[in-house]
């Protein structure tokens, strides 16, 4: 055993192994800023030579792809030298095989290229912290072995027919209990169990009596004669009315062991298994060759809750959510937290698919009951995906991936829904990975452009505004639809930089038109995440002041669903934006669940009717009724209405007759580059 090479200030010795000079120097510089001592090796052979000449470092950052000896071989060699030192592998090989190979060779963690530097630093901190705890635990174990301390065991029998406990003398001595304990039944024992765990202990013992389980293993707090302790209980049925319970006092090791175990195998926030542990459990289950199911679920729009209430309250919601999951499964099914708001449940034996579906429906009802965050009632929706072996996969990663794909399909539909995987759930992963990679550099490579779609005032018959619409022109993929890349940008947290580029470019163009005397109002769309940015108003205000654009010529649009996801927060943010002097619009109106109470409080100027209610307007009386109702609401609230997706003269005629204020759509013009807008205005106004 070696001593941990860390001084009191937390400085660690880190070995960086990478054949790329730029990456190696960048890693060195960033880690040195954290206050650590860094050593460099330009390839695998150099790393092994360094290890022979020096003591084991506190952490190794190891590249996978190197010319003479790959990272997997180096990792395996290091593990032969030391079993505990953290090894974080850097790889561009983000396929499952590469990841599995890294862990099989002994890697502690991995991170993919291009490197997210902020994430890398956090993983280094996490690995070093875990390493220190592991070393500390090893030192405790060594001291215990040197002192020849052996854990003491004791037992008692619960004779259920007479409800009496027969205690072994050694157990009474071990826990310094009074002799009177020999007179008490099960309730007397449970009174010494930590209050929050009593019912669970009772249920496990009663299930042994009814042969629901063969053996129960559980840990719980225990009130001994000299204070609170923690015990490990192993219980089994020895005769028809007798349960043997073996107790071990693990108080001395409990905290240290729990810390290590949870960091290795569990999620610290929810105390559920992590992804790696869940995969291992699933692998063992699949070895049984019996049908099983993997259920994945997530909290709809969780990022909005986090942004609105803060991370502390967001974490509280995840904890409450996981407790409801555990309550619903009654501890019978293994479950895990896969990611931020992603959870998984393993159904080990699937006999009846309909029973599973009924259980999922009931589970979603339980999970959807009201929560309280920050003193406010919160309702959530859940998306659930289900994959069943062997139909949807015979390997852990296949089943988990299939369940996730099914969940993503229903997530797009909104609401609390579930779906069993089928072929329609499959996605082109290669294209998505390519889009993710290219999207990171699209902005700096100037691949985005804005098109502008004119908006017509039906009363003056003049074009009074345009809506700015982003397009991605990729050199190989061509025109990539916003419907495809915007959701990916949101998941990758690139939507903020893209959104502010759109705002800056649209404001610049609007200012240029204003100086040319066109005076067009320019509308830009705000994504949900961008809208919840606390600095949004100040950043937009700065852009407006620099450009010299009259604020009233900037129209900010948010969707109805974003506004109503957290209406109180939206009310505050809309008020902040309104103080800039801009105009505000609620987009896609009619597709969400607006409350008239909140709508009248929102300081918006426009309601935009979604094209879904316009495309069948001429022939569908129901859509006509909806449009008339929206126009009536807008008039009573002193708001103007813009109808989107107008494509025919008949639609325009009906909307004019109903009292609509403005329209946009192909009937007026398709979205066009900024340079063509003056020509469109001249052509239309000359009619």
MIDOMAR-467002 format. One record per residue (C-alpha): x, y, z. Coordinates in steps of 0.1 Angstrom, whole numbers, plus 2048, in hexadecimal, padded with zeros to 3 digits. Layout:
BEGIN
XYZ
...
END
This chain:
BEGIN
800800800
80D8237F8
806844808
7EE85C7F7
8048777E6
7EE8947F0
7F88B0807
7E18C381E
7D98DC803
7CB8C17ED
7E78C17D3
7E88A07BF
8018917A7
7F088B785
7FF879767
7F2885745
7F886B729
7F0879706
8028786E5
7F28986D8
8088B56E4
7EC8CF6E3
7D48BA6F8
7EF8B0710
7FA8D3716
7D68DF71A
7CF8C4733
7EE8CC746
7E68F1748
7C28ED753
7CB8D376E
7E88E977B
7CF90577F
7BD8EE797
7DD8EE7AC
7E98CB7A4
80C8BF79A
80B8B1776
823899764
82189273F
827873729
825876704
81B8526FE
81483170F
838825711
843846720
82784273A
833820744
85782C747
84C84975D
839831773
85881B778
86C83A782
85384A799
8398417B3
81583C7A8
80485D7A1
7E28677B1
7D086778F
7D885E76B
7C887074D
7CC857731
7C585B70C
7B783B6FB
7C483F6D7
7EA8416D7
8028346BC
81981C6CD
80480F6EA
7DF8176EE
7D082470F
7BF803716
7E17F1719
7F080C72E
7D180C745
7D57E6749
7FA7EA752
7F280576C
7D87F077C
7F27D4781
8067EE794
7EA7FC7A9
7C57F37AC
7B88147B9
7C88317A7
7AE844792
7B284076C
79D858757
79E84F732
79A869717
78B85B6F7
7798666D7
76D8426D4
74B8496E4
73C8276DA
73080F6F5
74C7F66ED
76780F6F4
758819715
7537F5720
7777ED716
78480B72A
7727FF74A
77C7DB743
7A17E5743
79C7F6765
79381A75C
78382F777
771847760
77285473C
76A874729
765877704
77588F6EB
7718AC6E4
7788B1708
75F8C471E
7798D5734
7628DF750
7558BB752
7798AD751
7838C276F
7658B6783
76C89277A
790896785
7858A57A6
76B8897AB
78586E7A3
79F87D7BB
7858807D7
77A85C7D2
79F8517D2
7A68637F3
788853803
7928317F6
7B5835804
7A8841825
791822826
7AD80B81E
7C281A83A
7A5814852
7A37F0847
7C87EB84B
7C77F986F
7AA7E2877
7BC7C4869
7DC7CC87C
7C87CF89C
7B77AE894
7947BC898
77A7A588B
7567B0886
7407A18A2
72078F899
7017868AC
6DE7788A5
6BB7758B1
69D7608A7
67A76F8A2
6607558AA
642764899
62874C8A7
62F7598CB
63E77A8BF
65D7758D5
68277C8CE
69D7638DA
6BD7788DD
6E076A8DC
6F47768FB
7107838E5
6F879A8D2
6EB7A98F3
70F7B08FD
7197BD8DB
6FE7D78DB
6FE7DD901
6D97D6904
6C67D1924
6BC7AE92E
6987B792B
69B7B6905
696790908
672797912
6697AC8F4
6597A28D2
6607AF8AF
6517D18B7
66A7D58D3
6867CF8BB
6777E68A1
6768028BB
69C8018BB
69D803895
6A0826885
67D833882
67D83885C
688814856
67280186E
6567FA855
66F7ED83B
67F7D6854
65D7C985F
6527C383B
6717B0832
66E799850
64979384A
65078A825
66876F831
64C760845
63675F826
652751810
65276F7F9
6787717FE
691756809
6A876E81A
6A9793823
6C87A8826
6C57CB832
6D67E6846
6C67FD85F
6CD81587C
6CB80589E
6C88158C1
6E18028D6
6E78068FB
70481E8F5
6F48328D8
6EB82F8B4
6FC81589E
6F880687C
6F37E1877
6F17C985A
6D57B085D
6D478F84B
6B377C850
6A575B844
68974484D
694725861
673715868
64E71C862
64B73787D
66F740883
68675A874
6AB75B87B
6BA77E87B
6E078287B
6ED7A5885
70F7B487F
7197D588D
7287E9870
72780B880
74D81187E
74E80A858
72C81684D
73383A844
754833832
746815820
726827816
739844808
74F82E7F2
7328177E7
71C8347DE
7368457CA
73E8257B8
71C8167B3
70282F7BD
6F58517B6
6FD8687D3
6DE87E7CF
6C28637CD
6D68467DC
6CB8307BF
6E381B7AA
6F682C78F
6F782376A
71580C76E
7057F878A
6E47F6778
6F57E875A
7067CD76F
6E57C377F
6D57C275D
6F17AC750
6EC79376C
6C7792766
6CB78C741
6E176E749
6C175E757
6B375D733
691767740
67D784731
6837A4744
67B7C973E
68E7E9741
67A808748
68A82A744
67884A74F
68086F752
67088F75F
6628A5743
6728C7740
6888C275F
6A18DC754
6858F6756
67F8EC77B
6A48EF781
6A7911770
68891E782
68D9127A5
6B390C7A6
6C88ED7A9
6C08E77CE
69B8E57C8
6A18D17A8
6B68B87BC
69A8B67D6
6818AE7BA
6978917AE
69A8847D1
6748847D6
6708757B4
6888587BC
6768527DE
65584E7CB
6668367B3
6738217D0
6518227E1
63F8177C2
6577F97BD
6577F07E2
67C7E77DE
6747CA7C7
6837D77A7
6A77E57A3
6A7809797
6C282378F
6C7847786
6D6847763
6DB86D75F
6CF88F76B
6A988776B
6AB86475B
6A284576F
6A0820767
68E802776
6957DD770
6777C6770
6897A5775
66D78D76C
654797752
63677F750
61B796743
6217B572E
5FF7C3735
6057C175B
6257D6755
6127F0741
5F87F375C
6137F7776
625812761
60482575E
5FF824783
62482E789
62084D773
601857787
6158557A8
63386779A
61C88378C
60D88C7AE
6148AE7BB
6378B77C8
6408D67DB
65F8EB7D2
66890C7E0
64690E7F1
6339097CF
6208EB7C3
6308DA7A5
6228C078E
6388AC777
634895759
648876752
653865732
65883F734
66982871C
66780271E
67E7E770F
6797C2713
6927A6710
6997936FA
6837A56E0
6947C76E3
6B77BB6ED
6CB7A16FF
6E77B870B
6E47D2727
6ED7EF711
6D57E46F6
6B77E370E
6BF80371F
6C48156FD
6A38076F0
69081370F
6A083570C
6978386E7
67382E6EF
67284970A
67F8636F3
66385C6DA
6488636F4
65B880703
6568936E3
63188D6E4
62F89D707
61A894725
61F87573B
621859722
63283771E
63D823700
64B8006FB
6688006E3
6627F76BE
6737FE69D
66482169B
67982B6B9
69A8256A8
6AE8446A0
6CC84B68A
6E684D6A5
70385368D
6F287267F
6EA87F6A2
70E87A6AD
71A88C68E
7018A8693
70D8AC6B8
7318AD6AD
72B8C6691
7148DC6A5
72F8E46BD
7428F76A2
72690368C
72492669C
74A92D699
749920675
72D93966C
71691D660
6F692C66F
6E294665C
6C1958662
6A395964A
687971650
66196A64A
64C989644
62D99065A
6109A364A
5F89BB65B
5D79B164C
5C79D3653
5E19E9642
5EB9CE62A
6109D5631
62D9C063D
6359CD660
64C9B366E
661993668
66997467C
68E96A67D
692945677
6B493367C
6C191B662
6E0905663
6F2901642
70B8E5646
7268DF62B
71E8B962A
6FB8B5639
6ED8D3627
6CF8E4637
6C98D5659
6A68DB666
6A38EF687
68A8D4693
6A88BC692
6C58D16A0
6B48E86B9
6A98CC6D1
6CD8BE6CF
6DB8E16D6
6C58E46F4
6D18C3702
6F58CD6FC
6F08EF70D
6FA9006EC
6D89106E9
6E492F6FD
7019386E6
6EC9316C7
6CE9446D4
6E29636DC
6F29616BA
6CF9626AB
6C597F6C1
6E59936B9
6E298D693
6BD994692
6C19B46A6
6DE9BF68F
6C99B9670
6AA9CB67F
6C09E9687
6CE9EA664
6AA9E8655
6A0A0466D
6BCA1B660
6B0A1363D
68DA1F646
67C9FD645
6739FD66A
66A9D866B
6629C668C
6799A768F
66E9896A3
6869706B2
67D94F6C4
68A9486E7
68F9246F1
683918713
6A6916721
6B0938713
690948721
69993B744
6BC94B742
6BD96575E
6D497B749
6BD97B72B
6AF99E730
6D09AF737
6E199E719
6C59A7701
6C59CB70F
6EA9CE708
6E59C26E4
6C99DB6DE
6DC9F86EC
6FB9F06D7
6E79ED6B7
6D2A0C6BC
6B39F96B3
692A076C1
6889EC6DA
6649EB6CD
6719DC6AC
67D9BD6BE
6639A26C4
66C9856DC
6589656D8
6559496F1
63E92B6ED
61F926701
62C906711
64C91871D
63793472C
61F91D73E
63A90474A
64091C767
629939763
63494C782
65894B776
64D954753
63A972760
659980771
66F97A753
65798973A
6549A8750
67A9AB750
67A9A9729
65D9C1726
6719DB739
6899DC71B
66D9EA706
66B9CC6EF
64B9BB6E3
6439986F0
63097C6DF
62295A6EA
62A9426CE
6189216C4
5F992D6D7
5DE9126DB
5F68F56DD
5FD8F7702
5E88FC721
5E6921727
5D492E746
5C094E73E
5C9959762
5EE95A758
5E9965734
5D9985740
5F698B757
61098673C
61C9A772D
61B99A709
6129AD6EA
60B9906D2
5FB96E6D1
6079586B4
5ED93E6AA
5FF91D6A1
5FC91267D
5EC8F2688
5CB90668C
5D091866A
5D78FB652
5B38EE653
5A390F65B
58E91263B
57D8F063E
57E8E9664
5648FB679
5758F0699
59590268F
581920686
5719206A8
59391D6B9
5A293A6A5
5839506AD
5879486D2
5AC9516D1
5A49726C0
5899796D9
5A19736F6
5BC9886E6
5A49A56E1
5989A4705
5BD9A5711
5C69C06F8
5DF9A96E6
5E59A66C0
5E39856AE
5FA977694
5EF958681
60B941675
60C92A657
5F493D640
5F892E61E
5D893760A
5C3955602
5A5943611
5B7940633
5C0965631
59C96F629
58E95C646
5A896965F
5A198D654
57C988658
58297967B
596998685
5BA98A685
5D49A6686
5F2997674
5FB978660
61B966655
62094863E
62893D61B
60A95160D
61E971615
642963611
65894661A
67594E632
68F96161E
6B296F624
6B5992632
6C19A0611
6A0996600
6899A6619
68A9C960A
6809BA5E8
6649A65F8
6569C6608
6599D95E8
6489BE5D4
62C9B95EC
6259DE5F3
6249E65CE
6069CF5C8
END
